[in-house]
């Protein structure tokens, strides 16, 4: 199932994310969305 056009997604970061860089956070978010939407594992 895909998100419908106009859907909003709220992301809450854990405290450990404060030490992560942008690229690491982006990879983690991409992987989480892939799992959520049933895509192939990255």
Secondary structure, DSSP 8 states (H G I E B T S, - for coil): ----TT--------GGGGGS-HHHHHHHHHHHHHHHHT----
